[in-house]
Amino acid sequence: MSSKTVDEAIALQSEFSKSAFEAYVDELAKFGDLTLAITKSAATPLQARASALRSSCAPLKSALDFKVETGLGSVFCRFQGLSLFLCRT
């Protein structure tokens, strides 16, 4: 392409820049979608392992269920109905 005036050259360059930028944005969106799909695919086995671990640890958590409470300037650990003084705050 050739232009006979400076205005035509600027207009042609602007059109080219706009189309190049739009193509770049489209490719970037495709890359983002591809990255998301790969990440989800890679995370699926890890999620399954985490769920299995969580379910196997559930009995242990209920057996060791305790709370740490503060009150009257002290810290207590409450475990199966027992209260254990830990320290003063």
Rosetta silent file (secondary structure, phi, psi, omega in degrees, C-alpha in Angstrom):
SEQUENCE: MSSKTVDEAIALQSEFSKSAFEAYVDELAKFGDLTLAITKSAATPLQARASALRSSCAPLKSALDFKVETGLGSVFCRFQGLSLFLCRT
SCORE:     score description
SCORE:     0.000 S_00000001
   1 L     0.000  145.509  176.365    0.000    0.000    0.000 S_00000001
   2 L  -134.174  156.562  179.110    1.113    3.452   -0.666 S_00000001
   3 L  -128.879  149.667 -177.102   -0.212    6.809    0.322 S_00000001
   4 L   -95.816  -19.185 -179.850    0.051   10.107   -1.427 S_00000001
   5 L  -130.027  164.918  177.756   -0.252   12.324    1.635 S_00000001
   6 H   -64.594  -38.077  179.809    0.909   12.282    5.227 S_00000001
   7 H   -62.053  -41.357  177.995   -2.724   12.112    6.408 S_00000001
   8 H   -64.728  -40.605  179.073   -3.309    8.953    4.367 S_00000001
   9 H   -63.193  -41.682  178.809   -0.133    7.391    5.788 S_00000001
  10 H   -65.912  -41.405  179.145   -1.228    8.185    9.344 S_00000001
  11 H   -64.217  -43.953  178.640   -4.697    6.781    8.666 S_00000001
  12 H   -63.219  -43.246  179.183   -3.253    3.559    7.197 S_00000001
  13 H   -64.804  -37.500  178.404   -0.826    3.161   10.103 S_00000001
  14 H   -65.267  -42.680  178.331   -3.655    3.730   12.596 S_00000001
  15 H   -63.576  -43.159  178.330   -5.798    1.055   10.933 S_00000001
  16 H   -62.710  -44.104 -179.867   -2.881   -1.378   10.930 S_00000001
  17 H   -62.997  -40.874  179.937   -2.098   -0.666   14.584 S_00000001
  18 H   -64.384  -45.906 -179.005   -5.731   -1.147   15.561 S_00000001
  19 H   -67.323  -37.543  177.916   -6.030   -4.485   13.742 S_00000001
  20 H   -64.958  -41.096  179.281   -2.705   -5.699   15.161 S_00000001
  21 H   -66.038  -42.724  178.702   -3.781   -4.779   18.695 S_00000001
  22 H   -62.387  -40.029  177.711   -7.150   -6.519   18.264 S_00000001
  23 H   -64.380  -40.037  178.652   -5.403   -9.665   17.019 S_00000001
  24 H   -62.827  -44.183 -179.743   -3.043   -9.520   20.017 S_00000001
  25 H   -64.360  -40.848  177.845   -5.953   -9.210   22.458 S_00000001
  26 H   -62.206  -44.873  178.884   -7.735  -12.156   20.804 S_00000001
  27 H   -64.806  -37.621  178.278   -4.623  -14.339   21.052 S_00000001
  28 H   -64.755  -39.540  177.468   -4.122  -13.286   24.665 S_00000001
  29 H   -64.624  -41.887  177.543   -7.710  -14.301   25.481 S_00000001
  30 H   -62.777  -41.215  178.646   -7.158  -17.694   23.821 S_00000001
  31 H   -63.056  -41.225  177.774   -3.948  -18.138   25.809 S_00000001
  32 H   -62.663  -42.695  177.951   -5.800  -17.302   29.041 S_00000001
  33 H   -63.551  -41.733  179.001   -8.506  -19.854   28.255 S_00000001
  34 H   -64.111  -42.750  178.626   -5.887  -22.491   27.465 S_00000001
  35 H   -61.877  -42.960  178.781   -4.022  -21.754   30.705 S_00000001
  36 H   -63.005  -43.344  179.662   -7.238  -22.048   32.713 S_00000001
  37 H   -63.821  -42.051  179.421   -8.112  -25.379   31.070 S_00000001
  38 H   -65.415  -41.435  179.878   -4.637  -26.786   31.735 S_00000001
  39 H   -63.861  -43.616  178.130   -4.727  -25.635   35.354 S_00000001
  40 H   -62.780  -41.538 -179.975   -8.138  -27.230   35.938 S_00000001
  41 H   -63.789  -41.247 -179.931   -6.951  -30.437   34.319 S_00000001
  42 H   -71.849  -30.055 -176.401   -3.828  -30.543   36.464 S_00000001
  43 H   -80.615  -19.887 -176.506   -5.746  -29.723   39.666 S_00000001
  44 H   -57.534  -49.476  178.389   -8.345  -32.483   39.285 S_00000001
  45 H   -63.861  -35.671  179.149   -6.130  -35.314   40.635 S_00000001
  46 H   -66.297  -38.568  178.009   -4.920  -33.093   43.465 S_00000001
  47 H   -64.347  -39.568  178.890   -8.485  -32.244   44.445 S_00000001
  48 H   -63.579  -42.679  178.856   -9.357  -35.939   44.531 S_00000001
  49 H   -65.135  -40.874  179.280   -6.363  -36.677   46.779 S_00000001
  50 H   -64.497  -39.818  178.045   -7.230  -33.758   49.080 S_00000001
  51 H   -64.886  -41.674  178.518  -10.825  -34.969   49.396 S_00000001
  52 H   -63.735  -41.521  178.796   -9.652  -38.484   50.216 S_00000001
  53 H   -64.875  -42.607  179.723   -7.250  -37.147   52.836 S_00000001
  54 H   -62.036  -43.027 -179.179   -9.931  -34.922   54.354 S_00000001
  55 H   -70.648  -33.527  178.723  -12.392  -37.815   54.623 S_00000001
  56 H   -74.499  -23.550  179.555   -9.781  -40.155   56.118 S_00000001
  57 H   -90.676   -6.192 -177.675   -8.808  -37.542   58.717 S_00000001
  58 H   -59.455  -44.799  178.510  -12.401  -36.786   59.774 S_00000001
  59 H   -62.572  -37.455  178.998  -12.476  -39.412   62.572 S_00000001
  60 H   -64.308  -42.133  179.773   -9.164  -38.130   63.918 S_00000001
  61 H   -63.309  -43.279 -179.574  -10.431  -34.539   63.946 S_00000001
  62 H   -68.014  -31.534  178.271  -13.575  -35.473   65.859 S_00000001
  63 H   -71.591  -31.710 -177.837  -11.520  -37.476   68.368 S_00000001
  64 L  -106.581   24.820 -176.514   -9.154  -34.557   68.941 S_00000001
  65 L   -68.266  121.905  177.414  -11.744  -31.793   68.804 S_00000001
  66 E  -145.607  164.074  179.544  -10.781  -28.987   71.164 S_00000001
  67 E  -129.302  144.919  172.437  -11.242  -25.234   71.501 S_00000001
  68 E  -107.619  124.038 -176.895   -8.958  -22.515   72.735 S_00000001
  69 E  -124.774  149.931  174.544  -10.863  -19.815   74.606 S_00000001
  70 E  -116.378  147.473  178.188   -9.869  -16.591   76.272 S_00000001
  71 E  -177.861  139.565  177.788  -11.609  -15.035   79.211 S_00000001
  72 L    54.853   37.611  176.864  -10.836  -13.011   82.327 S_00000001
  73 L    76.863   14.640 -178.936   -7.236  -12.482   81.217 S_00000001
  74 E  -130.141  161.154  176.036   -6.510  -16.189   80.773 S_00000001
  75 E  -117.019  128.828 -178.158   -6.306  -18.681   77.925 S_00000001
  76 E  -120.463  150.038  171.537   -8.026  -22.045   78.324 S_00000001
  77 E  -112.090  120.502  179.687   -8.071  -25.202   76.231 S_00000001
  78 E  -104.093  122.648 -176.488  -11.411  -26.996   76.367 S_00000001
  79 E  -138.890  117.386  179.145  -11.228  -30.686   75.445 S_00000001
  80 L    47.535   48.744  176.295  -14.055  -33.209   75.907 S_00000001
  81 L    82.832   -7.569  179.101  -15.677  -31.182   78.649 S_00000001
  82 E   -96.879  148.524  179.275  -12.418  -30.558   80.527 S_00000001
  83 E  -117.446  126.714 -177.999  -10.906  -27.121   80.878 S_00000001
  84 E  -118.957  122.792  177.680   -7.133  -26.715   80.954 S_00000001
  85 E   -73.284  128.388  179.550   -5.534  -23.410   81.938 S_00000001
  86 E  -101.681  -50.967 -179.573   -2.784  -22.472   79.487 S_00000001
  87 E  -168.715  169.644  173.439   -1.555  -19.013   80.451 S_00000001
  88 E   -94.845  142.915  178.817   -2.430  -15.484   81.572 S_00000001
  89 L   -96.667    0.000    0.000   -2.742  -12.778   78.940 S_00000001
